[in-house]
């Protein structure tokens, strides 16, 4: 396959990286610091509401609830600039890394039809990742933070099985990150982008680079490789999500260590349950979709 060295992606990635770092530092010292003050006010209201419910204090629960809702919305708007800036940094790191690879080893020249096909499938799977997280989840509050059971990882794994590590990982990362950005999980968006991208890269590496899943194989081989690749990606997530989340929340978001530790422990449980669901569902979906896509001439066999 012909490859050609290029430097455009490297230049774009470097520019975005510098811009992202500058914006992150500026947002952290302005709007994000204000969000920490707002979080303290919300915690005080929570204590007051609890005291009123216990009968140890007097107050209007409806008014307190309305004030809390107002402050929660204000807190989200204050957190967004910092979260968006960090996400830009991680995305720029991805582009820079890919740009370095293109500059050293070159990039494979794909046909216009292949590019359109991959982009369309990646967009569809990114949308499914968003839907799986934003609309099919159960929130678990932990102090001022929260975690959740959700179906988003199902389509992260499926994307990597269908499109390979790079395109599949990017689809999962973008879809799940948008899910965070448009919900109360906005501060988790940068971490989500990094971890979902890694899930896709690991699943794609095992499935396509090691076992060549996209080629013709027996049904038993396809099932075994699909399960193995999915398990590898989700095993990484079970370990990395709580661990990376702890350091991310403690050192980048300023969450108190006791709350970060509690979140880490609960995240291990929720991530484990999400992983089991993701492996089972992604394998079923892939085995069902593969012959249908092959029959329609839409199955990517050159991953």
N, C-alpha and C positions, 0 to 999 in steps of 0.2 A: 504494500500500500504506500503510495507516494506521500511523503511528508515535506512540509515547507516551513522553514524557520520564520517566525514573525515576532515583532516586538510591540505591536499595538496594545495588546491586552496587558502587558507588563506596565506600560506607561499609564494606561487608564487606572489599573489597580494601584499603582504607587500614588497617583494624584488623589484618588479616593481615600486611600489609607491616611495620607497626611491630613486631608480635610476631616476625616472621621475622628482622628485623634484630637485635633483642635476643637472640634465641636463637642466631643465628649468631655474634655477638660472644662470648657466653658459652661456646658449644661450642668455638670456635676456641682460646680461652685455657685450656680444660680438657682435654677428651677428645682433641681433635685434636692438641694439643701432645704428649700422651702417645703418640699413634700415631706421631709422628715419631721419638720415642725407640725405640719398638718396631721401626720400619723400620730404624733403625741396627743394632739387635741382629740382625735378619734378615740384613742385609748382611754382618755379621761372621760369621754362621753360614755364609753362602754362600761366603765366602772360606775358611773352615776346611774346608768340604766339598771345595772345589776343591783345596786343599792336600793333603788326605788322598788324593784321587783321583790327584793328581800324584805322590804318594809323598814329598812334602816335609814331611809332618806325620803324626802318628798320631791316630787317633780312631775312634769307632764310627759308621759312616755311618748305620746304622739309627736310633741314638739322636739323631744330629744332625738327620736328616730328620724324626723325630717332634717334636723341639723346634721346628724351623722351622714345621711344620704348626700346632703349638699357638700360636706367636707370630703366624702369619699370620691365624688365626682371631681372635686377640685384637686384632690391628691393624684388621681389618674392623669389629669391634664398636666400637672407639674412633673410627673414621672416620665411622660412620653418623650420629651426632647433628649434626655439622657439615654433612655432605652433605645431610641431610634439611632442615636449617634454611635452607641456601642455595636448595634447591629450592622451599621455601615462599616465599622472597623473590621468586624469579622468577615463581612462580605468582600471587603477590599483585600483582606488577607487571602481569601480564596482566589480572587482574580489575580492577585500578584503571584501566588504560587503557581497557578495555571499558566500565567504569562512567562514565568521563569522556565517552566517545562517547555513551552512553545519556543522560547528563545534558544534553549540548549538542544533539545531533541527534535523540535519541529512539531507541527500539528497536522493531523490527517485531514486531507482535503475531501470533504463530503459533497455529494451532489445537492443541488437545491431541493430536490424532492426529499432526500434523506433529512435535511435540516428542517424542512417544514413539518415532516412526519414526526420527528423526534420532539420538536417544539410543541406541536399540538398535543401529543401524548403526555409530555411533561406538564403542560398547562392543565390538562384534564386531571392528572393524578395529583397535582398540587391542590386543585380545587377539592378533590375528594379528601385529601389530608386535612384541609381546612374544615370541611363539613364534619369529618369524623371527630375532630377535636371540639369545634365550636358548638355543635348541636347534639353530640352524643357523649356527654360527660357528666360525672357526678362530682361536685365540688366537696372538698373536705377542708373546712376552715381550721387553721392552726394559729391561734393568736391573731395578729394583724395580717398574717400571710395565709396562703392556701395551696393545696395540691389537689389532684383529681384522678379519678378513673376515666379513661376515654378510649376511643377507637382510632385516633389519629395514626398511631404507630402501624396499624394494619396496612394502611396505604403507603406509608413510608417504605415498608419492606416490599410491598407489591411493586412499587415504582422501581426499586433497585433490581428486582427480579426481571421486570419487563424491559427496562431501559439501560441497565448497567449501573455501575457505581456512581459515575460522575453525574449523568443526567438524572438518574433516579434519586440520588442523594440531594441534588439541587432542588428537585421537585418537592421532596419531603421537607427539606429545610425551609423553602419559601412558603409552602402551604401551611405548615405548622407555625411558622413565625408570624404570618399574617393573622392566624388564629389567636396568638398571644396578643398581638398589637391591637386587636379589635375587641378584646375582652379585658377583664380585670387582671389578667396575667401579663400585662404589658412589660413589667420589669423582667420577666423571664425570657423575653423575646431573643436577646443576644445568645443566651445559653442554649435555648431551643435550636436556633440556627446552627450552632456548632455541633451539638449532639446529634441532631437528625441528619445532618450532612455526613457525619462519621458513621452512623448506622447504614446509610446508603452505600458509602464507600466499602464498608466491611462486607455487607451482603453481596454487593457487586463483585468484589474481589474473590470471594469464595465461590459464588455461583458461576461467574463468567470467565475470570482470569485463570482460576485453578481447575474448575471442573467443566468449563465450556458448555454451560447449560443451554445456550441458544442454538447449538447444533442438534442434529438428529440423534436421539437416544431412545432406549426402551422406556416404557412407562415407569418401571420400577426404578431405573436410574434417575429419571426426572424427579420422581417423588422424593427419593433419598437426598438428592442434591438440594432440592428446594427446602426440605426440612433442615438440612445441615446449615445451609446459608442463612436461613431465617433465625435459627437458634444462635448462630455466631453473632449476628447483629443485635439480637435482643439480649444476649448474655453480656455484651459490651454495655448496653444501655442500663442493665440492672446494676452494674458496678459503677459506671461513670456518672449516671444521672444524680444519685444521691451525693457522691463524692464531689463532682464538679459543682453541683448545686450548693453544697455547704460552703466551699471556698468562694464561689461567685457571690452568694448572698452576704457572706461575712465581710469580704474584703472589697467588693465593688459596690454593694448596695448598703453596707453598714447595718445589716440586720444583727441584733444581739446574738451572741454565740449560743445561749441557751435555747432561743427560738430556732436558730439555724440547725442545731443538733436535733431538736424535735422534728423539724421539717425533714432532715436527712433520714431519720429513722422511719417516719411515715412514708417518705418518698420511696424507700426501699420496698415497702409493702405494695404501694400502689404501682410502682414500676414493674414489680414481679408479676402482679396480676395482669397489667397491661401487656406484658411480654408474652404471657401464655396465650392470651386472646389474639395477639398480633401474629404469632407463629401459626396457630391453628387456622385462623381466617385467611391469612395471606397465602398459605399453602393451598387451601381449598380454592381460593379465587384464581391463583395462577394456573393450577391444573385444569380448571374449567375454562379459563380464557385462552390458554395456549393454542389448543386445536382450532378454536373459533377465529383467533387472529391469523393463524396460518392459512385457514381456508379463505379468509377475506384478503389475503396478501398484505396484512398489516403487521405481521410478526417481525420484529427486528432480529435478523439472524447474523448480523455482522458486528455484534458487540465485542 
